[in-house]
Amino acid sequence: MAKKTEAIETGKADGVYFGLMSGTSMDGVAVQFATGKPPVVLGEAHVSFSKGLRDALFELQSPGENELERAALAANALATRYAVCCHGLQSMSGYSASKVRAIGVHGQTVRHRPEKGYTRQINNPALLAEMTSIDVVADFRSRDVAAGGQGAPLVPAFHATVFGAKNETRVVCNLGGISNITILLASGEVRGFDCGPANALIDE
């Protein structure tokens, strides 16, 4: 399902990026941005996951037999769904691959243990790049965990860009599968961290 917005019709297409997100609820979303602060959403598209793919991703959240191959096959299937979503957004917007600067996608988290120094996202960015003919930027989380973070480096930066204000402290609560808090201090300092489960409880 694709949604077209007025921003596309007015031609605000300078520096277009596709951002792909699939969270703990196992759905897929593509959002189109223009450069600038704050970013302008030009359009969005959504494709659902098949029951087989959702089951495969959920099963990888727990130890099991032949995990390496199952993870690789799930990554290929996921990349294919991402490509379908991107193609739907291109069809809706009229943008060819050459007009999209890059796709950003972190993949599907299946194990997240920053307290043990690791996080694992199912993804095949190389396959997605081949299927869309667009450069793909991926693996956002591992460096943040390596630096002592909780593996969500883009959320606080995004919140600061969209909701930050001079001389005013603001707090943003994001209710995804896991709830996270961003504290935007009046001094300009930004802090962000997970604070507990949210939609994951509903999904269960």
N, C-alpha and C positions, 0 to 999 in steps of 0.2 A: 504494500500500500504506500503510495507516495503522496506527498503534500506539496503543493506549489504555493509560493508566497510572492507578495508584491515586489520584494527585493530583487527577485530574478527578472521580473518584467521590466524593472527600471534599469537593469544592466549593471548592477553592482557586482561585477564578477572578477575584480582585480585580486589576484592571489588566492585562488580557490583551493581549498583543501577538503578532503573527505575525512571525517572522524568516525570510526566504527567502534561500537561498544556492545558487548554481550556480557551481561552481569549474572549474578547468581540465580536469577529467575530463568536463565537460559533462553533469552530472546535476542534478536539482533537489530541494531539500529544504525543507520548511517545519517550523519548530519553534515551539511555543507556550510563552510564558513568563508567569509572574505577576510582579508587582512585588515588590521587596524584595531584600535582599542576604543570601546569594547568591540569584540568580533560581531559581525552581522550574520545571523542565520539566514541562508538563502533558500533552503529547502530541506526536506527530510524524507526518508524512506524506511520501511520496516519489512522484514521477512521473518516468518516464524521458523522454528526448528522442527524437524520431524521428531516423532516420538522416539525413533531409534537413535537419533543423534543425542537427544536430551538424556536418554537412558545411559548411553555410552559415556557421556560427560559426567553424569552423576555417579556412575560406578567407579570412575577414575578418582573420585574423591576419597576412596578407601582402598587399602592394599588389596591386590587380587592377582590372579594368574595372568601371565603374558602381558604385563602392563605396558612394556615398551612398544609392542606392535599395536596394541589397542589404542594407545595414546597417539601413535603416528597416523593410524587410520582415522581416528576422530579429528585430528588436526587437518587432514586433507578434506574431510567432509565439512568441517567448519569453514575452511578457506573457500570452499565452493559456495557455501551460503553467503559468505561475505561478498564474494564476487557477484552473485545474483543481486544482492542488495545494492551494490555500487552501480551495476548496469541499470537497475531500475531508477536510481537517482539520476544517472546520465540521461536516460531516455526521457525522464520527466523534465529535466532542466535544459536539455539540448546541448550540454557540454560534452565535447569529445574528450578522449583520454588526454590529448595534447594540451587541453586547457586546464587540466587538474594538476597542480604542482606536486601533490603527494597524498597518500592515504596514511592516516595514523590509526594503528590498531594494537591493543595490548594483548588480545587473545582472551581465552576463557580460563579463568583461574580454577584450578582443580585441587591444589594444595597450597596453603598459605600459612607458613610458620616463621614469621620474621624473628620471633624470639629464639629460633634455632638457626637463623641466618639464611633462610631460603624461602623462595616463593616459586611456584610453577604455574605457567600459563600454557594451555594448549593452543598452538598456532602454527601456521605454515606461511609466513610472510612471502617467501620466495614463490610459492605456488600462486598466492594472491596477485603478486606482481606480474607473473606470467599470464594469468587469466584476465587481467584488466589493462595491461600495458601502461601501468602507472607506478611510479616509485612508491615503495612502502616503507614506513618508519615504524619500528616495533621494539619490543623488549624495554618498555619504560620502567618496569618495576625493579629489576634485579639490582641496578646500580644504587637505587634508593635504599634497598635493604642492606646492601654492602656498606653503605655509609651510616647505617644505624637507624634508618627510617622504617616506616611500616609499609612501604611499597606502593604508595599512591602519590607520587611527586607532582602530578599535574593538577590534582583537585585544588589544593590550596592556591596554586598560581592562578588557576582559572577564576576561583572565587575572588581573589585579590583584584584581578583585572575587571571583573564585572560588578562586584559589590563594594570594593574598597572606597573609602572616603577620607579626605584629609581632616585631621583633628577630631576624628570620631572613631570610637571602637565599635566594631560590629562582629557578630558571631553568626556563622552560617552552619546549619545542620542539614546534611544530606542523608536522606533516608533511602538508601539502596538496599541490597541484600544485607549489608552491614552498614550501620549508621556511623558517619564520621562528622567531626566538628572541625571547622576552620575558624580561628580567632584572628581577626584583622585589627590589630592594635592601632590606636591613634598615632603612635610613633612611626608607623609604617612597617613594623615587624609583623611577620605572618607565621602562625603556628597551626599545625593540622595533625589530627590523630584519629584513629578508630575509637569508638566509645561503646560499641555493643551491637547486638543483632537487631535487624529491623525487618525487612520484607522476607528474609530467609525463614522467619517463624511462620509467616503466612503461607509461604510455599510448602512448608512441611505439613 
